[in-house]
Every structure is written in structure tokens, then in C-alpha cells.
């Protein structure tokens, strides 16, 4: 009899899929920097956890987890730039 765990181990890793979804969403949500950074952070964590689960259980989704981490990190960097760039621009205008 199949207890259900075998099917779960051989399918696509859900955390890897969630990671890539959150990574893309964090890039889109960069206009709200706090939301983009939080989504990116959760995406990075899920991507790392998903990647380790893929290694241990033999599931599919290795590349999705890696892309999820990359997209999530990009979302975090864009969110930081979205906040820092206007600050630098306006501070240089005031000092001139």
C-alpha cells in the first residue's frame, strides 16, 4: 500500500515553487519597499529550505529553488535601492 509520502517525495517541491513566486512578486512590489523586502526575505528562506529538501528527498525543483533565491535577492536589492537612491538624490540637491 502507498502511504502518500512516496508521492510527496517524488513531486515538485512546493517550497521551491513558492520561492520563485515570492521572488517575482518581490521584484514587482519594489514600489512598496517594505513589502518587497519582506517578500524577498521569505522567498530566500523558502528557496534555501526547498533546495535542501530537494537534495535530501530527491524531489524535483532544484533549479526553481535557485532561481527563487536569485529573484528574491534581486527584489531585496531593488527595494533597498528604491529607498536609498531618492535619499542620495535629495541630499545632494540640498548640499549644493
C-alpha positions in Angstrom: 0.0 0.0 0.0 1.1 3.5 -0.7 1.0 5.7 2.4 1.1 9.1 0.4 4.7 10.0 1.5 6.2 8.4 -1.6 4.1 10.7 -3.9 5.0 13.7 -1.9 8.8 13.0 -2.1 8.8 12.4 -5.9 6.8 15.5 -7.0 7.8 19.1 -7.4 9.0 20.8 -4.2 6.3 23.3 -3.0 8.8 25.5 -1.2 10.8 25.9 -4.4 7.7 27.0 -6.3 6.7 29.4 -3.5 10.2 30.8 -3.5 10.2 31.7 -7.2 6.7 33.1 -6.9 7.7 35.3 -3.9 10.9 36.3 -5.7 9.0 37.6 -8.8 6.4 39.2 -6.5 9.1 40.9 -4.5 10.5 42.5 -7.7 7.1 43.7 -8.7 6.4 45.0 -5.3 9.5 47.1 -5.2 7.3 50.3 -5.3 6.4 49.4 -1.8 9.9 48.8 -0.4 9.0 47.2 2.9 6.6 44.7 1.3 9.2 43.9 -1.4 11.9 43.4 1.1 9.7 41.2 3.3 8.6 39.1 0.4 12.2 38.8 -0.8 13.3 37.6 2.7 10.6 35.0 2.9 11.4 33.9 -0.7 15.1 33.5 0.1 14.3 31.4 3.2 11.9 29.2 1.4 14.3 28.8 -1.5 17.1 27.6 0.8 14.8 25.3 2.7 13.4 24.0 -0.6 16.9 23.4 -2.0 17.9 21.4 1.0 14.7 19.3 0.8 15.3 18.6 -2.9 18.8 17.3 -2.0 17.6 15.1 0.8 14.4 13.7 -0.8 15.1 13.5 -4.5 12.2 15.8 -5.4 12.2 18.0 -8.5 12.7 21.7 -8.2 16.4 22.3 -7.7 16.6 25.0 -10.4 13.3 26.6 -9.2 14.7 26.9 -5.7 17.9 28.5 -7.0 16.0 30.9 -9.3 13.7 31.7 -6.4 16.7 32.7 -4.2 18.2 34.8 -7.0 14.9 36.6 -7.8 14.2 37.2 -4.1 17.7 38.6 -3.5 17.1 40.9 -6.5 13.9 42.1 -5.0 15.6 42.9 -1.7 18.4 44.8 -3.5 15.8 46.7 -5.7 13.8 47.6 -2.5 16.9 48.9 -0.8 17.9 50.9 -3.9 14.4 52.3 -4.2 14.8 53.8 -0.7 18.5 54.9 -0.9 18.5 56.5 -4.4 16.0 59.2 -3.7 17.7 59.9 -0.3 21.0 60.4 -2.1 19.5 62.5 -4.8 17.7 64.9 -2.4 20.6 65.1 0.0 23.0 66.1 -2.9 20.5 68.7 -4.1 20.3 70.3 -0.6 24.1 70.4 -0.1 24.6 72.1 -3.5 
